[in-house]
Amino acid sequence: MTTGSEIAEIRNSVRQLCEKYGEDYWLELDRNNDYPTEFVAELTASGFLTVLIPEEYGGAGLGVLEAAAVMEEVCRSGAHAGACHAQMYVMGSVLRHGNSEQKSRYLPKIASGELRLQSFGVTEPTTGTDTTSLKTTATRDGDVYRINGQKVWISRIQHSDLMVLLARTSPKDQVAKKTDGLSAFIVDVKQAEGNGLEIRSIESMINHHSCELFFDDLEVARENLLGEEGKGFKVILDGMNAERILIAAECVGDGRYFIDKARDYASEREVFGQPIGKNQGVQFPIARCYAEVEAAGLMVDKAARMFDAGEPCGAEANMAKMLASEASWRAGDVCMQTHGGFAFAKEYHIERKFRETRLYQIAPISTNLILSYIGEHVLGMPRSF
């Protein structure tokens, strides 16, 4: 297990890398809706995006705990981890459910940066987070599956070589459990586009590179089935728990970014002849946010350790994501209030991060669905939906 000093060393190295890509770099990308190609390439070459890949395939062979430290520091530096975080959590599905041939074929190239695995094709326009009701189908035809349907809010696919796609291989009304009959596939994006896959960009309030996908008889080889046919829900569930933990870590990083900004500004900005941070009305909200972000960080740490130990951690992953996303949003709000009108000036960078961190109370799972999960599966209350 990685020691505290080793985690601190990882954090320091990530921080040093991020310093080469200052906030003006991210501001310019946001203005132009561009992708941080150079940053992602260096993060990959430095081994930080491949920490979850076993050493035998060219990775560091570390866990979600270490990956969370990487993502947190990226966000705390003022960067936007959403540009590359999927490579971390989608990896969980391949590592835990890929066969030996798939791992040998893809993981070394992902570790070297030759291939990018940045997209998770799950969400659909008519079903949202009701994953078991998705409409995209995969019909077996000899040695291929034919994919038909639509996905939405699929991020980074235009900057990815591979995607893990979830589709229904058996109708919902013909399976014993609604989670049965779903299958996961590894899709070669470059090969698929124009051959049954159409990609359309979505304009949105943050630079998240999200798209709509349209499938029209896209052929995916049988050998690209990830895990067992009909058991794809379990395949993506492993990825989803990792996703929630890592995004929670990013929110902790965002929260600490906002607190750092608010503290520094409140200590330096003088109004009526004294620093505004001397006023309890300014100081106390920042202090409260600090306490909330620290508490969320402990929940992230617990969830990550449970995931790495192979323990069931659905509740902990959900709670970490909820607490961290809410703490980061409140810290962002307090940071905005502390800066006053200057918070709206792009040169201060706060409004960009404020927009980015707001997403995580909605995606990858909304706060209400997390509360519903806790009510039913943790507290044993009646199912609410």
FENZI-V753177 format. One record per backbone hydrogen bond with DSSP energy under -0.5 kcal/mol. CO is the residue of the C=O (numbers start at 1). NH is the residue of the N-H. Records with the same first field share a line. If there is no record, write none. Layout:
# FENZI-V753177
CO->NH, NH
This chain:
# FENZI-V753177
3->7
4->8
5->9
6->10
7->11
8->12
9->13
10->14
11->15
12->16
13->17
14->18
15->19
16->20
17->20
18->21
20->22
22->25, 26
23->27
24->28
25->29
26->30
27->31
28->32
29->33, 34
35->37
36->40
37->41
38->42
39->43
40->44
41->45
42->46
43->48, 49
44->47
48->51
50->53, 60, 61
51->62
53->61
54->57, 59
55->58
63->67
64->68
65->69
66->70
67->71
68->72
69->73
70->74
71->75
72->76
73->77
74->79
75->78
79->81
80->83
81->84, 85
84->87
85->88, 89
86->90
89->92, 93
90->93, 94
91->95
92->96
93->97
94->98
97->227
99->103
100->104
101->105
102->106
103->107, 108
106->110
107->111
108->112
109->113, 114, 115
116->118, 161, 162
119->164
120->122
121->166
123->152
124->127, 128
127->130
129->131
130->133
131->134
136->168
137->148
138->140
139->146
141->144
143->222
144->141
145->147, 220
146->139
147->217, 218
148->137
149->215
151->213
153->155
154->157, 211
156->159
157->160
161->189, 190
162->118, 119
163->165, 187
164->121
165->185
167->169, 183
168->138
171->174
172->175
177->180
179->182, 233
181->169, 170
182->232
183->167
184->226
185->165, 187
187->163, 189
188->192
189->193
192->195, 197
195->219
196->216
197->194
198->214
200->212
206->208
209->156
210->202
211->154
212->200
213->151
214->198
215->149
218->147, 220
220->145
221->224
222->225
224->186
225->227
226->184
228->231
230->181, 182
231->234, 235
232->236
233->237
234->238
235->239
236->240
237->241
238->242
239->243
240->244
241->245
242->246
243->247
244->248
245->249
246->250
247->251
248->252
249->253
250->254
251->255
252->256
253->257
254->258
255->259
256->260
257->261
258->262
259->263
260->264
261->265
262->266
263->267
264->268
265->269
266->277
269->276
271->274
274->271
275->278
276->279
279->282, 283
280->284
282->286
283->287
284->288
285->289
286->290
287->291
288->292
289->293
290->294
291->295
292->296
293->297
294->298
295->299
296->300
297->301
298->302
299->303
300->304
301->305
302->306
303->307
304->308
305->309
306->311
307->310
313->317
314->318
315->319
316->320
317->321
318->322
319->323
320->324
321->325
322->326
323->327
324->328
325->329
326->330
327->331
328->332
329->333
330->334
331->335
332->336
333->337
334->338
335->339
336->340
339->342
340->343
341->344
342->345
343->351
345->348
346->349
349->353
350->354
351->355
352->356
353->357
354->358
355->359
356->359
357->360
358->361
359->362, 363
361->367
366->370
367->371
368->372
369->373
370->374
371->375
372->376
373->377, 378
374->378, 379
375->381
376->380
